[in-house]
Each structure stands twice: as structure tokens, then as C-alpha cells.
Amino acid sequence: QVQLVESGGGLVQAGGSLRLSCAASGRTFSTFSNYAMGWFRQAPGKEREFVARITWFTGILYYADSVKGRFTISRDNAKNTLYLQMNSLKPEDTAVYYCAASPARGATLSNEYDFWGQGTQITVSS
């Protein structure tokens, strides 16, 4: 089994920054070298949406247009940890943020991801 645990959520004013972390563990984690790691978010009453993705081994990045230029996804291989640096936050970024892992390197759809964290709340006040 694979476990993903997010941390770093909270309340921030518009224009502020936060960094989310996602610690990955589990007996099959060694297979993550072939996985894509992604961040998704879900606002109240809305569907879960893709935010950003990084291929664990190659480091290839991909972002949703809504966060491009403001958010940065990265990973620390030694710590088995995924990050999402969020700058210039807007009230519309308010959501529960999830990290997830997919065996499909180009995955952007939530149903392509096999493993999910429990989520962490981000609230951006205006």
C-alpha cells in the first residue's frame, strides 16, 4: 500500500504564499520512479480539478492555466516528498488540495490517479 500525507494548508490573505508538502511512503514506493505525481484541488460545490503534475523520475512539469506562473511543483527524491509552492494567491484558489500518484506519466484526469492523500484546506481571504 502507498500512503500520501499532505501538510501545509491554512488561511492566507490574497497575494500571499503557502507551500504544501506531500510525504509519500509505502512498500511499493520504489515504483514511483515511473509515476506522475500531481496536485488537485476541489472547491465547495465544484468538481476536483487538476492543478499541476511532475514526473517523478524525469522532473517534467505541467500546470493548469489557472495557476501557471503562480504555482510551482517540485519534488525531493531523497525525502520522498512532493511540494507545491503557491504564490500570489487569489480567493478563487480556496479549496481542499490533494496530492496523488498515477502510473500514467502524462496524467491530468483524476481518474488516472491511483493513490490519494487525505487533502489539506487552503483558504484565501480577500
matplotlib code that plots the C-alpha trace (Angstrom):
import matplotlib.pyplot as plt

x = [0.0, 1.1, 0.4, 0.4, 0.1, -0.4, 0.5, 1.0, -2.6, -4.1, -5.6, -3.8, -4.6, -4.9, -1.5, 0.2, 2.1, 1.9, 3.8, 2.2, 4.1, 3.1, 5.1, 5.0, 5.6, 4.8, 6.3, 5.6, 7.0, 10.1, 7.8, 7.1, 10.2, 7.8, 4.9, 3.5, 2.8, 0.0, -1.8, -5.5, -8.0, -11.7, -13.7, -17.1, -19.8, -17.2, -15.5, -12.0, -9.6, -6.1, -3.5, 0.0, 1.9, 5.6, 7.0, 8.9, 12.0, 12.4, 11.1, 8.9, 6.4, 2.9, 0.4, -3.2, -3.5, -5.2, -2.1, 0.7, 3.2, 2.0, 2.4, 5.5, 5.5, 8.7, 9.9, 12.7, 13.7, 15.8, 12.8, 10.1, 8.3, 6.2, 5.8, 3.5, 4.7, 1.8, 2.4, 0.1, -2.8, -6.3, -9.6, -10.6, -7.7, -9.6, -10.1, -9.1, -5.8, -4.9, -1.7, -2.0, 0.1, -0.5, 1.3, 0.5, 3.2, 1.0, -2.0, -4.2, -7.5, -8.4, -9.5, -6.0, -4.6, -4.5, -3.3, -4.6, -3.8, -6.5, -6.4, -5.5, -7.6, -6.4, -8.5, -7.6, -9.3, -9.9]
y = [0.0, 3.6, 6.4, 10.1, 12.7, 16.4, 19.2, 23.0, 24.2, 27.2, 30.6, 33.3, 36.8, 37.4, 38.0, 35.8, 32.5, 29.0, 25.8, 22.4, 19.2, 15.6, 12.9, 9.6, 6.2, 2.5, -0.7, 0.0, 3.5, 2.4, 2.2, 5.9, 6.5, 5.7, 7.6, 11.1, 13.0, 15.5, 18.2, 18.6, 20.8, 20.8, 23.8, 23.5, 22.6, 22.1, 19.1, 18.2, 19.9, 19.3, 21.9, 20.6, 17.5, 16.3, 13.1, 11.7, 10.4, 13.0, 16.0, 17.1, 19.7, 20.6, 23.2, 24.1, 27.5, 28.9, 28.5, 28.8, 31.4, 31.5, 27.9, 25.7, 21.9, 20.2, 17.0, 15.9, 12.4, 11.9, 12.8, 11.2, 14.4, 16.4, 20.2, 22.9, 26.4, 28.8, 32.5, 35.4, 33.5, 34.6, 33.9, 31.6, 29.3, 28.5, 24.7, 21.4, 20.4, 16.8, 15.1, 12.0, 9.4, 8.0, 5.3, 7.4, 9.9, 12.4, 12.1, 15.1, 13.5, 12.5, 9.0, 8.3, 8.6, 5.5, 6.9, 10.0, 11.9, 13.0, 16.6, 19.9, 23.0, 26.3, 29.4, 32.7, 35.7, 38.9]
z = [0.0, -0.7, 1.7, 0.8, 3.5, 2.8, 5.1, 4.9, 4.4, 6.2, 5.9, 3.9, 2.6, -1.1, -2.6, 0.0, -0.3, 1.1, 0.5, 0.6, 1.2, 0.4, 2.1, 0.2, 1.7, 1.4, 0.3, -3.4, -3.3, -5.2, -8.2, -8.1, -10.2, -13.1, -11.8, -12.2, -9.0, -9.1, -7.2, -7.5, -5.7, -5.0, -4.0, -2.4, -4.9, -7.7, -9.3, -8.4, -10.8, -11.9, -10.7, -11.5, -12.3, -12.1, -13.4, -10.5, -12.4, -15.2, -13.4, -16.4, -15.2, -16.3, -15.0, -15.3, -17.0, -13.9, -11.8, -14.4, -13.3, -9.7, -8.5, -8.7, -8.3, -7.2, -5.5, -3.2, -4.2, -1.0, 1.2, -1.0, -0.7, -3.2, -2.9, -4.2, -3.8, -4.2, -4.7, -5.5, -4.1, -5.0, -3.3, -6.1, -5.1, -2.0, -2.0, -0.5, -2.1, -2.7, -3.8, -5.9, -7.8, -11.2, -13.3, -16.4, -16.7, -18.6, -16.4, -15.8, -15.1, -11.5, -12.6, -13.9, -10.4, -8.2, -4.8, -3.0, 0.2, 2.6, 1.5, 3.1, 3.2, 1.7, 2.3, 0.7, 2.1, 0.1]

ax = plt.figure().add_subplot(projection="3d")
ax.plot(x, y, z, "-o")
ax.set_aspect("equal")
plt.show()
